[in-house]
C-alpha cells in the first residue's frame, strides 16, 4: 500500500528515481519510470493520487523536469482523462521553452485524454505537435 504523500515527496528529488538522471530521451525515461517502485506504488494507489499530484504541480516552480515528467506519467497511467486539467496550465507554459522531458510526457497524457494521435513507442513530440496539443486545450 502506498503512503502517497511520502511517495510524492520522494519523487520531488529525481535522484530517488534510480537511473533517471541518466535518461537520454523521453523513451528511456519512460522505461525507467515503468520500473521504479515508488512510481509503481503511486499508480497502484489509483485515482486517489490525482488531487495530490495536482497540488504538487500547483507548487511546481521548484520541481525538477524529471519529477514533473514522473507526475505526468502517473496521471496518464491512473486517469488520463484528468491530464488536461492537472497538467494543462504548466504544459502551456512549457511549450514556449520546452525542456527535455516534461513537455513530452504532458503532451502524451493530454493527447491520450483528448483522443489525439499519440506516439506510443517514441513519446517525443515535435514543436508543431506540442502547439497542436496546446491549441486543443480549453
N, C-alpha and C positions, 0 to 999 in steps of 0.2 A: 504494500500500500504506500502511495506517495505521500510525503509530507510536502504538499505543493509549495507553500511559502519558502520552506527551506531549499527545495529543489530549484525554484526560480532564483533564489539568492545565489545558489551555486553557479547557475548559468550566467550571472552578471559578470563573472570573471571567465573569459574564454579559455584561460589556462586550465580550468577544471574540465574542459571537454577534450579528452585525450586526442592528440594529433590535430586539433582544429587549426592551430596556427601554421601547420604545415600544408594546409589545403592550397592547391594551385588554381582551383576553379570551383564554381558552384557545384558542378557534378561531383567532384571529390569531396567537398564539404558535406554534400547530401549523404554520401556513403558513410562519412564519419558520424553524422547525426543519427543515422539509422542504427548504428552500433552502440551509441552512447547510452549507458544505463540510466542516467538521470533523465535524458530526453524520453527514453522508452517509458519510464515510470509516469512522466507527465502526460504522455499520450494515453497510457492505460487508465489514467485518472478520468479521462473523458472530458465532457463539456464543462465540468466544474472549473477547469483551468482557464477557460476563455476569459472570464471577467478579471481574473488575476493578471493575465498577460496584458489585457487592455490597460489595467492600472500601471503595470510596468512600462508599457510603451508611452503612456501619457507623461511619464517622467523620464523619457528616453534621451534627454540631452547629453547624458554622460554614459550612455550604454554603447558598448563596442559593436561594431559592424557584425561580428560573428554572433554575438548574443542576440541581436535583432533578427538575424537570419534564422537562428535557432527558434526564436519565438514564432516567426512566420512558418517555419517547418512544422512546428507543433500545431499551430492553428489549422494549417492545411490538412493535417492528418487527423485532427479531432473534429473540427467543424468548419470545413472550407467555406460554407456559405456565410460565415461570420467575418471572413477575411476583408471584404471591402470596408466594413465598419471598424474593425480592430486595427487594420493596417493602412487604410486609405489615406489618412492625413499625413502620416510620416512618409508613405510611399510618394505622395505628391511632392513633398519637399525634396525627396531623394532623387527624383527623376532629373532635375536640373543639373545636379552634380553627383551622379551615381558612384557609389563605392563598388568594390569588387563582389559583394555578396548579397547584402540585404535587399537591394532593389530587385534582384533576380528572383530571390525566394518570395518576396512580397508579390511580384508580378505573377509568378507561378500560382500562388494561392488565390490571388484576386481573379486571375483569368479562369481558374478552375471554378470559382464561385459564379462568375458571370457567363460561364459556358463558352468562353473564347478558346481558340486553339491553344493548346499547351505543348511544351516540348518535354515529354516525359523522361527522356534519357539525357538530353543536353542541359536543360534548365538555365541556359544563358539566353537572354533576350536582347535583340538589337534596340538601338535608341528609338527607332520607328515603332517597334512593338511596345516599348515602355510608354511612349507617348499615346499610342492607341489604347493601352490599358488605362492610362491616366484619364483620357477623354471619356472612357466608358463609366468612370466613377461619377456618382451624382453629387 
